[in-house]
Amino acid sequence: MQESTALKAVNKKFLDRWVYLLGLHEWDIQIRYTKMDDGDLGECSAEAPHKMAVIVVDVAKHRDADHLLDTVRHELFHVFHA
């Protein structure tokens, strides 16, 4: 799967919805698309005191947009628990 502007737009809408549902609206959450050398589909680093998080996703490792969004949602739950 390749990264595209349309995919980013869908992902932004999806992200906004889940940020609202999880009560993370005060957080600064960034999503970065990059190649990851390990077997992970994505990863998250969160700084709870500063309410900042970065979610890194390897687009090429995902079958389709739904698979990518599942990964982003999974990583958002890590932010929620930070």
C-alpha positions as CSV (number, residue, x, y, z in Angstrom):
1,M,0.0,0.0,0.0
2,Q,1.3,3.4,-0.9
3,E,0.8,6.7,1.0
4,S,-1.4,9.2,-0.7
5,T,-3.0,12.6,0.0
6,A,-6.4,10.9,0.0
7,L,-5.2,8.3,2.6
8,K,-3.9,11.1,4.8
9,A,-7.3,12.9,4.6
10,V,-9.2,9.8,5.5
11,N,-6.7,9.1,8.3
12,K,-7.2,12.7,9.6
13,K,-10.9,12.3,9.8
14,F,-10.5,8.9,11.5
15,L,-8.0,10.4,13.9
16,D,-10.3,13.3,14.8
17,R,-13.1,10.9,15.6
18,W,-11.0,8.6,17.8
19,V,-9.3,11.5,19.6
20,Y,-12.8,12.8,20.5
21,L,-14.1,9.3,21.5
22,L,-11.0,8.7,23.8
23,G,-11.0,12.2,25.3
24,L,-7.6,13.0,23.9
25,H,-8.6,16.4,22.4
26,E,-6.1,18.2,24.7
27,W,-3.3,16.1,23.3
28,D,-1.0,17.1,20.4
29,I,-0.9,13.9,18.4
30,Q,1.1,13.6,15.2
31,I,1.1,10.8,12.7
32,R,4.3,10.1,10.8
33,Y,4.6,7.8,7.8
34,T,8.0,6.2,7.5
35,K,9.6,2.8,6.8
36,M,10.2,0.8,9.9
37,D,13.1,-1.7,9.8
38,D,11.6,-4.1,12.4
39,G,8.4,-6.2,12.0
40,D,6.1,-3.6,13.6
41,L,3.3,-2.0,11.7
42,G,3.4,1.1,13.9
43,E,4.6,2.4,17.2
44,C,3.8,5.2,19.6
45,S,5.7,7.4,21.9
46,A,3.7,9.5,24.4
47,E,4.6,12.1,26.9
48,A,1.7,12.3,29.3
49,P,2.9,15.3,31.3
50,H,3.1,17.4,28.1
51,K,0.1,15.7,26.4
52,M,2.1,15.0,23.3
53,A,2.3,11.8,21.3
54,V,3.8,10.7,18.0
55,I,2.4,7.7,16.2
56,V,4.7,6.2,13.5
57,V,3.2,4.0,10.8
58,D,4.8,2.0,8.0
59,V,2.3,2.3,5.2
60,A,4.0,-0.3,3.0
61,K,3.3,-3.0,5.6
62,H,-0.5,-2.6,5.5
63,R,-2.8,-4.5,3.1
64,D,-5.3,-1.6,2.7
65,A,-6.7,1.6,4.3
66,D,-8.7,-0.4,6.9
67,H,-5.7,-2.3,8.0
68,L,-3.8,1.0,8.4
69,L,-6.6,2.6,10.4
70,D,-6.7,-0.4,12.7
71,T,-3.1,0.2,13.4
72,V,-3.6,3.9,14.1
73,R,-6.5,3.1,16.4
74,H,-4.4,0.5,18.3
75,E,-1.7,3.1,18.8
76,L,-4.2,5.7,20.0
77,F,-5.2,3.3,22.8
78,H,-1.5,3.4,23.9
79,V,-1.8,7.2,24.1
80,F,-5.0,6.8,26.1
81,H,-3.3,4.6,28.6
82,A,-0.2,6.9,28.9
